[in-house]
Amino acid sequence: MADSISSISLSTFPTNKFEALALIYMQQQNLSGMSPEQMLDKYQEVYSKMRDHERMKGQVTY
């Protein structure tokens, strides 16, 4: 029984500040009329912009 418990891997969302901030940003947007695909594209765009911004500043900490 103890062996099966030690092999459990838990994953939570958000896993980092970029995911958290992208989610908060998306919650503040008017998403009515957007398709799921458009929402995904927008989330990924926001996430990438934040990571790129921090990378350019030389402050990426993953």
Beta strands, then each sheet from edge to edge (+ up, - down):
end
